[in-house]
Amino acid sequence: MEATPPLRSHDDGTTVGLFWVSADGVYVGAPTTAPAPCVVLKTSGPRVTGPHERDWAWSDVEGLDVTEVPVRSTLQRWATHAASFAAAALDAWVPSSPTEMTVSITSPDGTVLTPVYSSAAVAYSGHEVDLSRQLISRFTRGTATPTVMTEWWEQTRPARILRSREREALLELWLASA
């Protein structure tokens, strides 16, 4: 992907687990603008946008996995936040590009790999990643759809960034309702 990713404005959406939930839909990682690829999870199935667009029905998806996910322990996340805050206070902070992850979608036609950008400011908690993967597994098995996430967005539209524990609680709620 490009050196500087063409990410969409984060004014109308929020990170919950490995997902970006917004009025536009549910993305794996951060939403991007063309021509950068992204993966959108629709009620009907996943969709890859960008130069190699492709759609699948959930019934045709044998597997959907996200690899190279930035995961840090609680201590590492706090240390990174503190270092970022200190650098910003000293006017030495320079934003870095988000971490690139890979989404693999497996169907009877084969496996498609698509790079996406992490929407986490620093990294995801291990528990948040596990819960996200459980939810993705329910999508691929047909026992849940991303609709639960878009409905939550329409009803809630949080005005601030959710904390890790809040994101984990939402993922647990969505898993319980699936």
HUPE-V659665 format. One record per residue. N is the residue number from 0. SS is DSSP state (~ for helix, > for strand, _ for the rest). PSI is psi in whole degrees, -180 to 180 (* if undefined). OMEGA is omega as a letter, one per 40 degrees, with the letter a starting at -180 (NA if undefined). Layout:
n:N ss:SS psi:PSI omega:OMEGA
n:N ss:SS psi:PSI omega:OMEGA
//
This chain:
n:0 ss:_ psi:175 omega:a
n:1 ss:_ psi:160 omega:i
n:2 ss:_ psi:-45 omega:i
n:3 ss:_ psi:109 omega:a
n:4 ss:_ psi:138 omega:i
n:5 ss:_ psi:77 omega:a
n:6 ss:> psi:149 omega:i
n:7 ss:_ psi:162 omega:i
n:8 ss:_ psi:139 omega:i
n:9 ss:~ psi:24 omega:a
n:10 ss:~ psi:-22 omega:a
n:11 ss:~ psi:57 omega:i
n:12 ss:> psi:174 omega:i
n:13 ss:> psi:155 omega:i
n:14 ss:> psi:131 omega:i
n:15 ss:> psi:108 omega:a
n:16 ss:_ psi:-142 omega:i
n:17 ss:_ psi:9 omega:a
n:18 ss:> psi:154 omega:i
n:19 ss:> psi:117 omega:a
n:20 ss:> psi:127 omega:a
n:21 ss:> psi:-178 omega:i
n:22 ss:_ psi:-27 omega:i
n:23 ss:_ psi:-22 omega:a
n:24 ss:> psi:-162 omega:a
n:25 ss:> psi:124 omega:i
n:26 ss:> psi:149 omega:i
n:27 ss:> psi:117 omega:a
n:28 ss:_ psi:-157 omega:a
n:29 ss:> psi:142 omega:i
n:30 ss:_ psi:145 omega:i
n:31 ss:> psi:173 omega:i
n:32 ss:_ psi:156 omega:a
n:33 ss:_ psi:144 omega:e
n:34 ss:_ psi:4 omega:a
n:35 ss:_ psi:141 omega:i
n:36 ss:_ psi:156 omega:i
n:37 ss:> psi:166 omega:i
n:38 ss:> psi:121 omega:i
n:39 ss:> psi:132 omega:i
n:40 ss:> psi:110 omega:a
n:41 ss:_ psi:166 omega:i
n:42 ss:_ psi:-37 omega:a
n:43 ss:_ psi:-25 omega:a
n:44 ss:_ psi:178 omega:a
n:45 ss:> psi:152 omega:i
n:46 ss:> psi:129 omega:i
n:47 ss:> psi:127 omega:i
n:48 ss:> psi:171 omega:a
n:49 ss:_ psi:-157 omega:a
n:50 ss:_ psi:-25 omega:a
n:51 ss:_ psi:63 omega:a
n:52 ss:_ psi:144 omega:i
n:53 ss:> psi:146 omega:i
n:54 ss:> psi:149 omega:i
n:55 ss:_ psi:153 omega:i
n:56 ss:_ psi:147 omega:i
n:57 ss:~ psi:-34 omega:a
n:58 ss:~ psi:-20 omega:i
n:59 ss:~ psi:-7 omega:a
n:60 ss:> psi:118 omega:i
n:61 ss:> psi:-24 omega:i
n:62 ss:> psi:147 omega:i
n:63 ss:> psi:120 omega:a
n:64 ss:> psi:152 omega:i
n:65 ss:> psi:122 omega:a
n:66 ss:> psi:172 omega:a
n:67 ss:_ psi:33 omega:a
n:68 ss:_ psi:128 omega:i
n:69 ss:_ psi:113 omega:a
n:70 ss:> psi:132 omega:i
n:71 ss:_ psi:153 omega:i
n:72 ss:_ psi:166 omega:i
n:73 ss:~ psi:-43 omega:a
n:74 ss:~ psi:-44 omega:i
n:75 ss:~ psi:-41 omega:i
n:76 ss:~ psi:-45 omega:i
n:77 ss:~ psi:-42 omega:i
n:78 ss:~ psi:-41 omega:i
n:79 ss:~ psi:-43 omega:i
n:80 ss:~ psi:-44 omega:a
n:81 ss:~ psi:-43 omega:i
n:82 ss:~ psi:-41 omega:i
n:83 ss:~ psi:-42 omega:i
n:84 ss:~ psi:-45 omega:a
n:85 ss:~ psi:-43 omega:i
n:86 ss:~ psi:-39 omega:i
n:87 ss:~ psi:-39 omega:i
n:88 ss:~ psi:-32 omega:i
n:89 ss:_ psi:4 omega:a
n:90 ss:_ psi:31 omega:i
n:91 ss:_ psi:1 omega:a
n:92 ss:_ psi:131 omega:i
n:93 ss:_ psi:119 omega:a
n:94 ss:_ psi:139 omega:i
n:95 ss:_ psi:166 omega:i
n:96 ss:_ psi:148 omega:i
n:97 ss:_ psi:157 omega:i
n:98 ss:_ psi:138 omega:i
n:99 ss:> psi:133 omega:i
n:100 ss:> psi:171 omega:i
n:101 ss:> psi:131 omega:i
n:102 ss:> psi:127 omega:i
n:103 ss:> psi:129 omega:i
n:104 ss:> psi:120 omega:a
n:105 ss:> psi:131 omega:i
n:106 ss:> psi:177 omega:i
n:107 ss:_ psi:-22 omega:i
n:108 ss:_ psi:-8 omega:a
n:109 ss:> psi:-166 omega:a
n:110 ss:> psi:132 omega:i
n:111 ss:> psi:128 omega:i
n:112 ss:> psi:131 omega:a
n:113 ss:> psi:127 omega:i
n:114 ss:> psi:140 omega:i
n:115 ss:> psi:162 omega:i
n:116 ss:> psi:141 omega:i
n:117 ss:_ psi:143 omega:i
n:118 ss:_ psi:1 omega:i
n:119 ss:_ psi:138 omega:i
n:120 ss:_ psi:-41 omega:a
n:121 ss:_ psi:-63 omega:i
n:122 ss:_ psi:169 omega:i
n:123 ss:> psi:153 omega:i
n:124 ss:_ psi:154 omega:i
n:125 ss:~ psi:-39 omega:a
n:126 ss:~ psi:-40 omega:i
n:127 ss:~ psi:-40 omega:i
n:128 ss:~ psi:-46 omega:i
n:129 ss:~ psi:-46 omega:i
n:130 ss:~ psi:-41 omega:i
n:131 ss:~ psi:-44 omega:i
n:132 ss:~ psi:-36 omega:i
n:133 ss:~ psi:-41 omega:i
n:134 ss:~ psi:-44 omega:i
n:135 ss:~ psi:-41 omega:i
n:136 ss:~ psi:-38 omega:i
n:137 ss:~ psi:-35 omega:i
n:138 ss:~ psi:-46 omega:a
n:139 ss:~ psi:-27 omega:i
n:140 ss:~ psi:-11 omega:i
n:141 ss:_ psi:15 omega:a
n:142 ss:_ psi:-2 omega:i
n:143 ss:_ psi:161 omega:i
n:144 ss:_ psi:160 omega:i
n:145 ss:_ psi:-5 omega:i
n:146 ss:~ psi:-36 omega:i
n:147 ss:~ psi:-33 omega:a
n:148 ss:~ psi:-43 omega:a
n:149 ss:~ psi:-35 omega:i
n:150 ss:~ psi:-42 omega:i
n:151 ss:~ psi:-45 omega:a
n:152 ss:~ psi:-47 omega:a
n:153 ss:~ psi:-35 omega:a
n:154 ss:~ psi:-28 omega:a
n:155 ss:~ psi:-52 omega:a
n:156 ss:_ psi:70 omega:a
n:157 ss:_ psi:140 omega:a
n:158 ss:_ psi:-2 omega:a
n:159 ss:_ psi:168 omega:i
n:160 ss:_ psi:132 omega:i
n:161 ss:_ psi:142 omega:i
n:162 ss:_ psi:161 omega:a
n:163 ss:~ psi:-48 omega:a
n:164 ss:~ psi:-35 omega:i
n:165 ss:~ psi:-41 omega:i
n:166 ss:~ psi:-43 omega:i
n:167 ss:~ psi:-42 omega:i
n:168 ss:~ psi:-39 omega:i
n:169 ss:~ psi:-45 omega:i
n:170 ss:~ psi:-42 omega:i
n:171 ss:~ psi:-40 omega:i
n:172 ss:~ psi:-46 omega:a
n:173 ss:~ psi:-37 omega:i
n:174 ss:~ psi:-38 omega:i
n:175 ss:~ psi:-31 omega:a
n:176 ss:~ psi:-8 omega:a
n:177 ss:_ psi:* omega:NA
//
